[in-house]
Amino acid sequence: MHKLHYAVIALLFLISTRSDTHLPQGFVYVKDHIPTIEVELRYLCSDNFIGTHIDGYEAEKCILSKSATLALKKVQEDLKKQGFGIKIFDAYRPQRAVDHFRRWARDLNDTLMKQDYYPNVAKKDLFRLQYIATQSRHSSGSTVDVSIINLDTKKELDMGSSYDFFGEISWVAYQNLTKTQLQNRKLLQDIMQKNGFRNYPKEWWHFTLRGEPYRNQYFDFSIK
């Protein structure tokens, strides 16, 4: 009887100390598994292509499927050997955030952040050119937007364009860059692909886990 009593107490303690108990099964907080990873969720603040806080982002907590997280952990371990690490700009994205993007896209007069994020692309063409979508792989939980930082300085490597900049300069195949910028992009592409991710050709920062566990499932729980 006493053994059962202690077992119940131990189980309750384990449940109370886990930070991912309110997440759907198969999802985790990335920092629980990769404590050294840097997170800067741009959609939690106004520094993004819309220029305001995005629906569904309630805390700077990075969430991914456990499968994607474990693959990203291998990326972090490989980069650490070279003095580098991963910085995450976005990971799991609630469907309500994508719906926010859709509402914003319908208001063609709202171009507050055009000069910073899409100066050479008409707002009406952002969906047609597939820079944003009505449904996002991010909402399936195994897609992540990342760059590389120097672990000592925390400074991002120069990738030739900023995160979420919509235009040809952000395409993976774009070559009109400096030697250093091309080398930095190649490092990111090579190390992500080596560890099980595939890229999105129009965004150097965007990767999806091959064999993602929740493909074509779009979740809508808030990030908190």
C-alpha positions as CSV (number, residue, x, y, z in Angstrom):
1,M,0.0,0.0,0.0
2,H,2.8,2.4,0.9
3,K,4.6,1.6,-2.4
4,L,1.4,2.5,-4.3
5,H,1.0,5.7,-2.3
6,Y,4.6,6.9,-3.1
7,A,4.2,5.9,-6.7
8,V,1.0,8.1,-7.0
9,I,2.9,11.0,-5.3
10,A,5.8,10.6,-7.7
11,L,3.5,10.6,-10.7
12,L,1.7,13.7,-9.5
13,F,5.0,15.5,-9.0
14,L,6.2,14.5,-12.5
15,I,3.0,15.9,-14.0
16,S,3.1,19.1,-12.0
17,T,6.7,19.8,-13.1
18,R,6.3,19.1,-16.8
19,S,5.8,22.4,-18.7
20,D,4.2,20.8,-21.7
21,T,1.2,19.2,-20.0
22,H,-1.3,21.5,-21.7
23,L,0.1,20.9,-25.2
24,P,-1.4,18.4,-27.6
25,Q,0.2,15.0,-27.5
26,G,3.4,15.0,-29.5
27,F,4.2,18.7,-29.0
28,V,6.9,20.1,-26.8
29,Y,8.5,23.4,-25.7
30,V,11.7,23.5,-27.7
31,K,13.8,25.1,-24.9
32,D,13.0,22.1,-22.6
33,H,15.0,20.0,-25.0
34,I,17.5,22.6,-26.3
35,P,18.1,25.1,-23.5
36,T,20.9,26.9,-25.4
37,I,18.7,27.8,-28.4
38,E,17.9,31.4,-29.0
39,V,14.2,32.4,-29.6
40,E,12.9,35.7,-31.0
41,L,9.3,35.3,-32.0
42,R,8.7,38.2,-34.3
43,Y,4.9,37.7,-34.4
44,L,4.7,38.3,-30.6
45,C,5.7,41.9,-31.2
46,S,5.4,44.6,-33.9
47,D,8.6,43.8,-35.7
48,N,7.1,41.8,-38.5
49,F,5.6,42.3,-42.0
50,I,2.2,43.3,-40.6
51,G,3.6,45.7,-38.0
52,T,1.5,44.5,-35.0
53,H,1.2,41.6,-32.5
54,I,-0.3,38.6,-34.3
55,D,-3.3,36.6,-32.9
56,G,-2.4,33.4,-31.0
57,Y,1.1,34.5,-29.8
58,E,0.7,35.1,-26.1
59,A,4.2,34.3,-24.9
60,E,7.8,33.9,-26.3
61,K,7.6,30.2,-26.1
62,C,8.8,28.1,-29.0
63,I,6.7,25.0,-29.7
64,L,7.3,22.2,-32.2
65,S,6.5,18.5,-32.6
66,K,8.8,16.4,-30.5
67,S,10.2,14.8,-33.7
68,A,11.1,18.2,-35.2
69,T,12.6,19.3,-31.8
70,L,14.9,16.3,-31.6
71,A,16.1,16.9,-35.2
72,L,16.7,20.5,-34.4
73,K,18.7,19.5,-31.3
74,K,21.1,17.6,-33.6
75,V,21.5,20.8,-35.7
76,Q,22.3,22.8,-32.6
77,E,24.9,20.2,-31.5
78,D,26.6,20.2,-35.0
79,L,26.7,24.0,-35.1
80,K,28.1,24.3,-31.5
81,K,31.2,22.5,-32.7
82,Q,31.9,25.5,-35.0
83,G,31.0,28.1,-32.4
84,F,27.5,28.7,-33.8
85,G,23.9,28.1,-32.8
86,I,20.4,28.3,-34.1
87,K,18.1,31.3,-33.6
88,I,14.3,30.7,-34.1
89,F,12.0,33.4,-35.4
90,D,8.9,31.2,-35.7
91,A,8.0,27.6,-35.1
92,Y,4.5,26.2,-34.5
93,R,2.0,28.9,-35.7
94,P,-1.7,28.8,-34.7
95,Q,-4.2,28.8,-37.5
96,R,-5.7,31.9,-36.0
97,A,-2.4,33.7,-36.8
98,V,-2.7,32.6,-40.4
99,D,-6.3,33.9,-40.4
100,H,-4.9,37.2,-39.1
101,F,-2.6,37.3,-42.1
102,R,-5.5,36.7,-44.4
103,R,-7.6,39.6,-42.9
104,W,-4.6,41.9,-43.2
105,A,-4.0,40.9,-46.9
106,R,-7.5,41.9,-47.8
107,D,-6.9,45.5,-46.7
108,L,-4.7,46.7,-49.5
109,N,-4.4,50.1,-47.9
110,D,-2.5,48.8,-44.9
111,T,1.1,48.9,-46.1
112,L,2.7,50.1,-42.9
113,M,5.7,47.7,-43.2
114,K,6.0,47.5,-47.0
115,Q,9.3,49.4,-47.2
116,D,11.0,47.0,-44.6
117,Y,9.5,43.7,-45.7
118,Y,8.2,43.7,-49.3
119,P,9.3,46.9,-51.1
120,N,9.4,45.4,-54.5
121,V,6.3,43.2,-54.3
122,A,2.7,44.4,-54.5
123,K,0.7,43.5,-51.5
124,K,-2.0,42.0,-53.6
125,D,0.5,39.5,-55.0
126,L,1.9,38.2,-51.7
127,F,-0.5,35.1,-51.8
128,R,-0.1,34.6,-55.5
129,L,3.6,34.5,-55.2
130,Q,3.4,32.2,-52.2
131,Y,5.2,34.3,-49.7
132,I,2.2,33.8,-47.4
133,A,-0.5,31.2,-47.5
134,T,-4.1,30.6,-46.4
135,Q,-2.9,27.5,-44.6
136,S,0.7,27.2,-43.2
137,R,2.9,24.2,-42.7
138,H,3.9,26.0,-39.5
139,S,0.4,25.1,-38.1
140,S,1.3,21.4,-38.5
141,G,4.0,21.8,-35.9
142,S,7.2,20.6,-37.7
143,T,8.1,23.8,-39.7
144,V,10.6,26.3,-38.3
145,D,12.1,29.6,-39.4
146,V,15.7,29.9,-38.3
147,S,19.0,31.6,-38.8
148,I,22.5,31.0,-37.4
149,I,24.1,33.1,-34.7
150,N,27.6,33.3,-33.2
151,L,27.3,31.7,-29.8
152,D,29.7,34.2,-28.1
153,T,28.2,37.4,-29.5
154,K,24.6,36.2,-30.2
155,K,24.9,38.1,-33.5
156,E,23.2,36.7,-36.5
157,L,25.3,35.7,-39.5
158,D,24.8,37.8,-42.6
159,M,22.4,35.9,-44.9
160,G,22.0,38.7,-47.5
161,S,18.4,39.6,-46.5
162,S,16.5,39.8,-43.3
163,Y,14.0,37.3,-42.0
164,D,10.6,37.5,-43.7
165,F,11.9,39.8,-46.5
166,F,9.6,38.9,-49.4
167,G,11.6,39.1,-52.7
168,E,14.0,37.2,-54.9
169,I,16.9,38.1,-52.7
170,S,15.5,35.7,-50.1
171,W,15.2,32.7,-52.5
172,V,17.6,29.9,-51.7
173,A,18.9,29.8,-55.3
174,Y,19.6,33.6,-55.4
175,Q,23.3,34.1,-56.2
176,N,23.8,37.9,-56.4
177,L,25.3,38.0,-52.9
178,T,28.7,38.4,-51.3
179,K,30.9,35.3,-50.9
180,T,30.4,35.4,-47.1
181,Q,26.6,35.7,-47.5
182,L,26.6,32.7,-49.9
183,Q,28.8,30.7,-47.5
184,N,26.5,31.5,-44.5
185,R,23.4,30.4,-46.5
186,K,25.1,27.2,-47.6
187,L,26.0,26.4,-44.0
188,L,22.4,26.8,-42.9
189,Q,21.0,24.8,-45.8
190,D,23.5,22.0,-45.5
191,I,23.2,21.5,-41.8
192,M,19.4,21.6,-41.8
193,Q,19.1,19.2,-44.7
194,K,21.7,16.9,-43.1
195,N,19.6,16.6,-40.0
196,G,16.3,15.8,-41.7
197,F,14.8,19.1,-42.8
198,R,13.9,20.3,-46.3
199,N,13.9,23.9,-47.4
200,Y,11.3,26.2,-48.9
201,P,12.9,27.6,-52.1
202,K,11.6,31.2,-51.7
203,E,12.7,31.6,-48.1
204,W,16.2,30.8,-46.9
205,W,15.1,30.6,-43.3
206,H,12.1,28.2,-43.7
207,F,12.5,24.4,-43.1
208,T,10.1,21.5,-42.7
209,L,10.9,18.2,-41.1
210,R,10.9,15.3,-43.7
211,G,8.3,12.8,-42.6
212,E,6.6,15.3,-40.3
213,P,4.2,13.5,-38.0
214,Y,1.1,15.8,-38.5
215,R,1.3,16.6,-42.2
216,N,-1.9,18.3,-43.4
217,Q,-3.2,18.7,-39.9
218,Y,-3.6,22.4,-38.9
219,F,-3.6,23.1,-35.1
220,D,-5.0,26.3,-33.5
221,F,-4.0,26.2,-29.8
222,S,-2.4,29.5,-28.6
223,I,1.2,29.9,-27.8
224,K,1.4,30.5,-24.1
